[in-house]
Amino acid sequence: MRTLKHIAIAGNIGAGKTTLTEMLAKHYNWDVQYEDTTTNPYLADFYEDMQRWSFNLQIYFLNSRYDQVLKIRNGDKTVIQDRTIYEDAHIFAPNLHEMSLMSGRDFNNYFELFKLMSSQVQPPDLLIYLRCGIPKLVHHIQTRGRDYEGNMSLEYLKKLNERYENWINGYNNGNLLVIHNDDLDFKNKPEDFGLIIEKVDAEINGLF
């Protein structure tokens, strides 16, 4: 019988991924792999000068997430991952390219590397997508007050949201659970978190 190894949380900047990751990990006693934002050597520079640092940032994230997935699959524990290897390639990197913040040469180089690396790893057993509208994303971003996110424009968030929706609508790598987060407050309302647990339980029980 196959065992549950890899759950991943996807969603736009400010969707609540890290909070939900932490809460699900505690509830199910799963290990956690966080997105590397605290020790990432390019993130702050990227938000100051996106064109200069976009390629460096995307390569760093690709390498970090690839390493995470390898460790998850080679380990013996169930792990929940904050953001997937797919999101940079299908959302952030092409968005930067479209906005002329990453050259065509760099984007093609990046995407060929992504295709090679992603072909060598299994997709998550379950992908959970946190769907959020722009007002809630902005509220979360402002509330957490990260300095490097202060220059982020509404247009940037809108473009990312559009790409997320296109990606999710065509996602066929594995099992998918979409959670509509605009009307939920799972961090502060146990009943809202309970609704998510019910949905996750149903997906997990259906996997095996």
Backbone as CSV, one residue per row, in Angstrom:
resi,resn,N_x,N_y,N_z,CA_x,CA_y,CA_z,C_x,C_y,C_z
1,MET,0.848,-1.198,0.000,0.000,0.000,0.000,0.883,1.247,0.000
2,ARG,0.565,2.187,-0.914,1.331,3.411,-1.030,1.106,4.284,0.199
3,THR,2.149,4.952,0.644,2.031,5.835,1.802,2.017,7.294,1.353
4,LEU,1.350,8.120,2.133,1.284,9.551,1.850,2.632,10.178,2.194
5,LYS,3.277,10.796,1.219,4.599,11.377,1.442,4.615,12.900,1.307
6,HIS,3.859,13.424,0.314,4.081,14.810,-0.089,2.761,15.538,-0.318
7,ILE,2.496,16.537,0.513,1.377,17.454,0.322,1.993,18.822,0.059
8,ALA,1.421,19.580,-0.856,1.976,20.895,-1.170,0.877,21.945,-1.159
9,ILE,1.224,23.149,-0.696,0.293,24.279,-0.677,0.733,25.280,-1.735
10,ALA,-0.190,25.639,-2.626,0.093,26.623,-3.666,-0.823,27.823,-3.494
11,GLY,-0.365,28.976,-3.958,-1.188,30.174,-3.880,-0.353,31.428,-4.061
12,ASN,-1.024,32.498,-4.401,-0.357,33.765,-4.675,0.297,34.336,-3.411
13,ILE,1.092,35.356,-3.582,1.719,36.063,-2.469,0.616,36.614,-1.563
14,GLY,0.646,36.259,-0.275,-0.360,36.747,0.657,-1.611,35.898,0.746
15,ALA,-1.629,34.725,0.107,-2.838,33.885,0.108,-3.054,33.166,1.437
16,GLY,-1.988,33.057,2.246,-2.108,32.354,3.528,-1.454,30.984,3.531
17,LYS,-0.558,30.757,2.568,0.083,29.444,2.414,0.836,29.001,3.660
18,THR,1.686,29.866,4.175,2.533,29.484,5.304,1.701,29.215,6.551
19,THR,0.696,30.053,6.796,-0.179,29.847,7.956,-0.900,28.514,7.859
20,LEU,-1.472,28.224,6.683,-2.186,26.960,6.521,-1.226,25.776,6.598
21,THR,-0.041,25.931,6.033,0.967,24.870,6.110,1.268,24.522,7.562
22,GLU,1.492,25.542,8.371,1.809,25.324,9.785,0.649,24.657,10.522
23,MET,-0.557,25.087,10.237,-1.720,24.561,10.948,-2.006,23.109,10.549
24,LEU,-1.881,22.803,9.263,-2.092,21.426,8.823,-0.998,20.503,9.353
25,ALA,0.232,21.003,9.365,1.345,20.195,9.888,1.107,19.842,11.355
26,LYS,0.650,20.814,12.124,0.381,20.567,13.548,-0.774,19.597,13.725
27,HIS,-1.834,19.770,12.928,-3.026,18.925,13.058,-2.731,17.469,12.715
28,TYR,-1.991,17.258,11.625,-1.743,15.895,11.142,-0.396,15.317,11.604
29,ASN,0.375,16.146,12.318,1.719,15.733,12.744,2.622,15.441,11.547
30,TRP,2.571,16.339,10.573,3.432,16.246,9.395,4.674,17.110,9.594
31,ASP,5.753,16.759,8.921,6.912,17.633,8.845,6.641,18.748,7.829
32,VAL,7.430,19.824,7.911,7.209,20.989,7.051,8.477,21.339,6.276
33,GLN,8.276,21.696,5.003,9.324,22.325,4.200,8.809,23.705,3.813
34,TYR,9.453,24.747,4.363,9.016,26.116,4.091,9.680,26.674,2.837
35,GLU,9.021,27.673,2.268,9.659,28.440,1.200,10.807,29.226,1.815
36,ASP,11.926,29.266,1.121,13.123,29.904,1.651,13.082,31.413,1.400
37,THR,12.484,32.152,2.327,12.440,33.612,2.197,13.343,34.307,3.202
38,THR,13.697,33.634,4.288,14.490,34.288,5.335,15.983,34.285,5.009
39,THR,16.477,33.212,4.377,17.905,33.140,4.062,18.174,33.307,2.568
40,ASN,17.129,33.576,1.800,17.304,33.767,0.360,18.153,35.011,0.102
41,PRO,19.313,34.857,-0.559,20.224,35.990,-0.716,19.816,36.974,-1.811
42,TYR,18.737,36.677,-2.553,18.358,37.524,-3.691,17.029,38.259,-3.498
43,LEU,16.228,37.845,-2.522,14.851,38.318,-2.466,14.742,39.832,-2.270
44,ALA,15.442,40.366,-1.307,15.370,41.810,-1.053,15.893,42.599,-2.246
45,ASP,16.997,42.138,-2.835,17.546,42.814,-4.014,16.569,42.758,-5.183
46,PHE,15.881,41.617,-5.322,14.919,41.458,-6.406,13.821,42.512,-6.324
47,TYR,13.278,42.747,-5.144,12.197,43.721,-5.027,12.692,45.157,-5.213
48,GLU,13.986,45.363,-5.073,14.563,46.688,-5.338,14.836,46.877,-6.834
49,ASP,15.248,45.805,-7.515,15.590,45.886,-8.940,15.252,44.545,-9.594
50,MET,13.986,44.386,-9.985,13.511,43.104,-10.498,14.241,42.672,-11.770
51,GLN,14.498,43.616,-12.642,15.131,43.259,-13.920,16.532,42.699,-13.711
52,ARG,17.258,43.277,-12.800,18.637,42.841,-12.558,18.689,41.466,-11.905
53,TRP,17.768,41.181,-10.972,17.900,39.994,-10.128,16.880,38.893,-10.406
54,SER,16.026,39.072,-11.401,14.951,38.092,-11.637,15.492,36.700,-11.953
55,PHE,16.459,36.607,-12.838,16.982,35.293,-13.216,17.660,34.614,-12.025
56,ASN,18.467,35.366,-11.297,19.155,34.809,-10.125,18.152,34.274,-9.108
57,LEU,17.094,35.059,-8.857,16.090,34.657,-7.877,15.378,33.377,-8.305
58,GLN,14.986,33.305,-9.574,14.246,32.137,-10.037,15.105,30.871,-10.026
59,ILE,16.357,30.999,-10.372,17.270,29.844,-10.312,17.452,29.378,-8.872
60,TYR,17.560,30.330,-7.950,17.714,29.973,-6.534,16.492,29.207,-6.039
61,PHE,15.285,29.715,-6.350,14.064,29.036,-5.923,13.935,27.659,-6.571
62,LEU,14.271,27.560,-7.843,14.178,26.273,-8.536,15.072,25.238,-7.868
63,ASN,16.283,25.615,-7.589,17.223,24.710,-6.941,16.745,24.335,-5.536
64,SER,16.233,25.310,-4.793,15.771,25.066,-3.429,14.590,24.102,-3.413
65,ARG,13.622,24.319,-4.302,12.432,23.462,-4.315,12.742,22.062,-4.846
66,TYR,13.620,21.979,-5.819,14.035,20.675,-6.336,14.691,19.859,-5.221
67,ASP,15.554,20.505,-4.467,16.223,19.841,-3.341,15.200,19.389,-2.296
68,GLN,14.200,20.229,-2.032,13.157,19.869,-1.068,12.398,18.617,-1.508
69,VAL,12.000,18.572,-2.780,11.211,17.435,-3.260,12.029,16.147,-3.201
70,LEU,13.297,16.224,-3.563,14.156,15.033,-3.482,14.222,14.520,-2.045
71,LYS,14.380,15.422,-1.092,14.464,15.021,0.321,13.133,14.441,0.805
72,ILE,12.019,15.024,0.356,10.707,14.513,0.750,10.525,13.086,0.252
73,ARG,10.819,12.862,-1.013,10.594,11.544,-1.618,11.566,10.491,-1.086
74,ASN,12.750,10.923,-0.705,13.745,9.974,-0.189,13.621,9.767,1.317
75,GLY,12.789,10.581,1.977,12.629,10.460,3.417,11.573,9.431,3.775
76,ASP,11.352,9.287,5.069,10.387,8.293,5.542,9.230,8.936,6.302
77,LYS,9.046,10.259,6.133,7.979,10.959,6.829,7.049,11.639,5.827
78,THR,5.848,11.959,6.293,4.917,12.747,5.491,5.278,14.220,5.661
79,VAL,5.428,14.920,4.533,5.889,16.308,4.563,4.905,17.191,3.806
80,ILE,4.609,18.361,4.366,3.816,19.371,3.676,4.756,20.497,3.260
81,GLN,4.662,20.900,2.010,5.590,21.866,1.415,4.880,23.185,1.136
82,ASP,5.491,24.265,1.565,4.990,25.619,1.346,5.486,26.107,-0.023
83,ARG,4.601,26.062,-1.022,4.825,26.408,-2.429,5.557,25.285,-3.172
84,THR,5.219,25.149,-4.456,5.685,24.019,-5.257,6.750,24.427,-6.258
85,ILE,7.366,23.414,-6.849,8.376,23.640,-7.886,7.739,24.184,-9.165
86,TYR,6.428,23.978,-9.322,5.744,24.370,-10.556,5.426,25.857,-10.634
87,GLU,5.248,26.492,-9.479,4.721,27.854,-9.477,5.675,28.875,-10.070
88,ASP,6.952,28.755,-9.777,7.908,29.693,-10.373,7.928,29.563,-11.883
89,ALA,7.900,28.317,-12.371,8.022,28.076,-13.804,6.781,28.478,-14.585
90,HIS,5.603,28.279,-13.994,4.361,28.546,-14.717,3.750,29.899,-14.391
91,ILE,4.224,30.542,-13.333,3.608,31.796,-12.910,4.630,32.928,-12.816
92,PHE,5.594,32.796,-11.920,6.480,33.924,-11.624,7.471,34.217,-12.749
93,ALA,8.158,33.203,-13.247,9.151,33.441,-14.304,8.507,33.942,-15.598
94,PRO,7.427,33.299,-16.107,6.821,33.838,-17.324,6.218,35.223,-17.141
95,ASN,5.749,35.516,-15.928,5.232,36.861,-15.665,6.344,37.897,-15.737
96,LEU,7.491,37.555,-15.171,8.641,38.460,-15.243,9.088,38.670,-16.698
97,HIS,9.039,37.593,-17.459,9.409,37.682,-18.877,8.432,38.578,-19.628
98,GLU,7.136,38.390,-19.387,6.116,39.201,-20.060,6.255,40.674,-19.715
99,MET,6.667,40.953,-18.475,6.823,42.340,-18.031,8.177,42.930,-18.420
100,SER,8.937,42.179,-19.234,10.279,42.602,-19.684,11.243,42.766,-18.520
101,LEU,11.000,41.984,-17.453,11.890,41.991,-16.297,12.828,40.786,-16.307
102,MET,12.645,39.887,-17.284,13.581,38.797,-17.529,13.716,38.647,-19.038
103,SER,14.939,38.584,-19.521,15.160,38.495,-20.958,14.674,37.153,-21.505
104,GLY,14.415,37.119,-22.806,14.008,35.873,-23.444,15.075,34.796,-23.310
105,ARG,16.304,35.186,-23.421,17.416,34.238,-23.285,17.451,33.623,-21.897
106,ASP,17.303,34.458,-20.871,17.317,33.942,-19.493,16.086,33.075,-19.218
107,PHE,14.915,33.504,-19.714,13.707,32.729,-19.464,13.795,31.348,-20.128
108,ASN,14.249,31.303,-21.357,14.365,30.014,-22.050,15.362,29.098,-21.345
109,ASN,16.448,29.671,-20.891,17.461,28.909,-20.152,16.846,28.354,-18.866
110,TYR,16.149,29.214,-18.140,15.497,28.806,-16.894,14.479,27.698,-17.150
111,PHE,13.634,27.874,-18.172,12.537,26.927,-18.370,13.036,25.560,-18.831
112,GLU,14.102,25.534,-19.620,14.681,24.253,-20.023,15.237,23.515,-18.806
113,LEU,15.838,24.256,-17.896,16.354,23.644,-16.675,15.202,23.129,-15.815
114,PHE,14.123,23.910,-15.721,12.946,23.462,-14.972,12.387,22.167,-15.552
115,LYS,12.250,22.081,-16.859,11.684,20.880,-17.478,12.536,19.653,-17.165
116,LEU,13.838,19.821,-17.205,14.730,18.707,-16.888,14.583,18.292,-15.431
117,MET,14.604,19.249,-14.518,14.547,18.937,-13.089,13.179,18.385,-12.690
118,SER,12.102,18.974,-13.213,10.767,18.520,-12.833,10.473,17.130,-13.386
119,SER,11.130,16.744,-14.473,10.919,15.405,-15.023,11.531,14.321,-14.144
120,GLN,12.385,14.726,-13.223,13.088,13.769,-12.375,12.452,13.623,-10.992
121,VAL,11.371,14.361,-10.728,10.717,14.279,-9.418,9.228,14.001,-9.598
122,GLN,8.633,13.347,-8.608,7.204,13.063,-8.633,6.418,14.290,-8.183
123,PRO,5.209,14.466,-8.715,4.362,15.568,-8.238,3.857,15.263,-6.837
124,PRO,3.305,16.261,-6.149,2.739,16.018,-4.808,1.620,14.982,-4.855
125,ASP,1.482,14.198,-3.786,0.337,13.288,-3.671,-0.961,14.082,-3.642
126,LEU,-0.891,15.272,-3.037,-2.045,16.176,-3.006,-1.561,17.611,-3.086
127,LEU,-2.092,18.363,-4.041,-1.820,19.794,-4.154,-3.044,20.552,-3.654
128,ILE,-2.826,21.449,-2.680,-3.890,22.295,-2.148,-3.663,23.713,-2.652
129,TYR,-4.631,24.236,-3.392,-4.526,25.590,-3.940,-5.417,26.538,-3.153
130,LEU,-4.804,27.576,-2.575,-5.542,28.607,-1.847,-5.916,29.718,-2.819
131,ARG,-7.192,29.774,-3.158,-7.667,30.798,-4.099,-8.066,32.049,-3.329
132,CYS,-7.476,33.193,-3.712,-7.719,34.464,-3.017,-7.903,35.587,-4.018
133,GLY,-8.861,36.481,-3.727,-9.002,37.689,-4.518,-7.981,38.737,-4.113
134,ILE,-7.842,39.760,-4.938,-6.830,40.800,-4.715,-7.004,41.522,-3.374
135,PRO,-8.227,41.914,-2.968,-8.358,42.632,-1.687,-7.808,41.847,-0.501
136,LYS,-8.069,40.546,-0.457,-7.571,39.764,0.673,-6.061,39.589,0.591
137,LEU,-5.530,39.415,-0.608,-4.081,39.320,-0.761,-3.408,40.591,-0.234
138,VAL,-3.939,41.732,-0.626,-3.364,43.021,-0.203,-3.448,43.166,1.313
139,HIS,-4.587,42.792,1.882,-4.753,42.874,3.339,-3.707,42.026,4.061
140,HIS,-3.505,40.792,3.605,-2.515,39.913,4.241,-1.106,40.478,4.109
141,ILE,-0.780,40.997,2.930,0.565,41.531,2.690,0.823,42.735,3.594
142,GLN,-0.171,43.609,3.691,-0.017,44.796,4.543,0.069,44.422,6.016
143,THR,-0.693,43.422,6.416,-0.727,43.009,7.817,0.610,42.452,8.274
144,ARG,1.254,41.644,7.421,2.520,41.039,7.841,3.693,41.998,7.715
145,GLY,3.580,43.041,6.881,4.529,44.142,6.887,5.968,43.803,6.543
146,ARG,6.161,42.933,5.559,7.529,42.657,5.122,8.041,43.828,4.287
147,ASP,9.195,44.353,4.669,9.727,45.545,3.996,9.893,45.337,2.495
148,TYR,10.402,44.173,2.109,10.715,43.964,0.689,9.461,43.818,-0.175
149,GLU,8.288,43.631,0.453,7.043,43.555,-0.312,6.345,44.906,-0.441
150,GLY,6.938,45.935,0.158,6.291,47.243,0.182,6.147,47.891,-1.180
151,ASN,7.026,47.531,-2.136,6.987,48.143,-3.459,6.118,47.371,-4.457
152,MET,5.447,46.328,-4.013,4.677,45.483,-4.910,3.422,46.213,-5.397
153,SER,3.186,46.202,-6.694,2.048,46.914,-7.259,0.829,46.004,-7.358
154,LEU,-0.352,46.636,-7.413,-1.591,45.880,-7.601,-1.576,45.165,-8.946
155,GLU,-1.032,45.806,-9.959,-0.985,45.206,-11.289,-0.161,43.930,-11.280
156,TYR,0.923,43.945,-10.521,1.772,42.743,-10.397,0.978,41.599,-9.769
157,LEU,0.261,41.883,-8.680,-0.549,40.854,-8.023,-1.653,40.333,-8.941
158,LYS,-2.278,41.222,-9.704,-3.348,40.816,-10.618,-2.818,39.876,-11.693
159,LYS,-1.676,40.205,-12.240,-1.085,39.351,-13.277,-0.750,37.974,-12.713
160,LEU,-0.214,37.955,-11.498,0.098,36.674,-10.862,-1.164,35.857,-10.640
161,ASN,-2.236,36.516,-10.172,-3.488,35.804,-9.916,-4.048,35.184,-11.200
162,GLU,-3.980,35.931,-12.292,-4.459,35.416,-13.578,-3.667,34.185,-13.990
163,ARG,-2.369,34.217,-13.788,-1.527,33.072,-14.153,-1.793,31.877,-13.237
164,TYR,-2.023,32.148,-11.961,-2.376,31.057,-11.044,-3.641,30.353,-11.506
165,GLU,-4.646,31.120,-11.861,-5.917,30.525,-12.288,-5.736,29.705,-13.565
166,ASN,-4.979,30.223,-14.505,-4.726,29.480,-15.744,-3.985,28.181,-15.464
167,TRP,-3.010,28.249,-14.573,-2.234,27.052,-14.240,-3.109,26.004,-13.543
168,ILE,-3.881,26.440,-12.555,-4.724,25.503,-11.809,-5.785,24.884,-12.712
169,ASN,-6.355,25.676,-13.607,-7.386,25.161,-14.510,-6.846,24.069,-15.430
170,GLY,-5.531,24.094,-15.679,-4.936,23.077,-16.536,-4.075,22.073,-15.789
171,TYR,-4.115,22.111,-14.451,-3.243,21.228,-13.666,-3.680,19.777,-13.811
172,ASN,-2.774,18.936,-14.262,-3.083,17.512,-14.445,-1.957,16.613,-13.938
173,ASN,-1.133,17.156,-13.025,-0.019,16.380,-12.494,-0.431,15.410,-11.391
174,GLY,-1.598,15.637,-10.789,-2.004,14.778,-9.682,-3.271,15.296,-9.028
175,ASN,-3.515,14.865,-7.804,-4.722,15.228,-7.067,-4.688,16.698,-6.644
176,LEU,-5.818,17.362,-6.789,-5.912,18.801,-6.547,-7.116,19.108,-5.669
177,LEU,-6.894,19.943,-4.639,-7.967,20.467,-3.798,-7.902,21.985,-3.843
178,VAL,-8.971,22.612,-4.305,-9.043,24.078,-4.367,-9.843,24.585,-3.175
179,ILE,-9.253,25.490,-2.400,-9.922,26.083,-1.245,-10.155,27.569,-1.528
180,HIS,-11.413,27.981,-1.498,-11.768,29.387,-1.720,-11.588,30.126,-0.394
181,ASN,-10.595,30.981,-0.337,-10.171,31.541,0.949,-10.727,32.926,1.241
182,ASP,-11.414,33.543,0.293,-11.878,34.917,0.513,-12.818,35.044,1.707
183,ASP,-13.660,34.050,1.906,-14.661,34.123,2.982,-14.284,33.285,4.197
184,LEU,-13.029,32.842,4.249,-12.570,32.051,5.388,-11.594,32.848,6.242
185,ASP,-11.545,32.507,7.513,-10.524,33.034,8.424,-10.028,31.861,9.268
186,PHE,-9.342,30.926,8.582,-8.967,29.682,9.259,-7.941,29.887,10.362
187,LYS,-7.248,31.010,10.337,-6.273,31.282,11.389,-6.955,31.593,12.714
188,ASN,-8.072,32.313,12.665,-8.724,32.788,13.889,-10.052,32.120,14.200
189,LYS,-10.617,31.396,13.230,-11.918,30.754,13.436,-11.776,29.239,13.318
190,PRO,-11.853,28.523,14.441,-11.710,27.061,14.402,-12.702,26.382,13.467
191,GLU,-13.906,26.947,13.347,-14.905,26.326,12.480,-14.485,26.385,11.005
192,ASP,-13.789,27.469,10.619,-13.295,27.582,9.244,-12.158,26.595,8.991
193,PHE,-11.284,26.475,9.979,-10.208,25.486,9.844,-10.796,24.079,9.799
194,GLY,-11.858,23.850,10.561,-12.519,22.554,10.551,-13.068,22.199,9.176
195,LEU,-13.585,23.191,8.456,-14.081,22.948,7.103,-12.953,22.491,6.185
196,ILE,-11.776,23.113,6.341,-10.628,22.721,5.532,-10.181,21.309,5.877
197,ILE,-10.166,20.987,7.157,-9.776,19.635,7.586,-10.698,18.593,6.973
198,GLU,-11.998,18.888,6.944,-12.957,17.955,6.340,-12.615,17.699,4.872
199,LYS,-12.282,18.760,4.166,-11.950,18.633,2.740,-10.646,17.854,2.554
200,VAL,-9.649,18.145,3.382,-8.362,17.457,3.271,-8.524,15.982,3.614
201,ASP,-9.272,15.701,4.678,-9.527,14.299,5.063,-10.170,13.533,3.903
202,ALA,-11.139,14.157,3.257,-11.824,13.484,2.146,-10.858,13.171,1.012
203,GLU,-9.959,14.105,0.732,-8.975,13.884,-0.343,-7.996,12.787,0.039
204,ILE,-7.488,12.849,1.279,-6.496,11.865,1.714,-7.093,10.463,1.740
205,ASN,-8.310,10.354,2.254,-8.968,9.048,2.334,-9.264,8.480,0.949
206,GLY,-9.383,9.360,-0.023,-9.639,8.905,-1.378,-8.391,8.521,-2.148
207,LEU,-7.213,8.845,-1.568,-5.958,8.558,-2.268,-5.544,7.106,-2.139
208,PHE,-5.906,6.469,-1.015,-5.344,5.156,-0.724,-6.439,4.123,-0.456
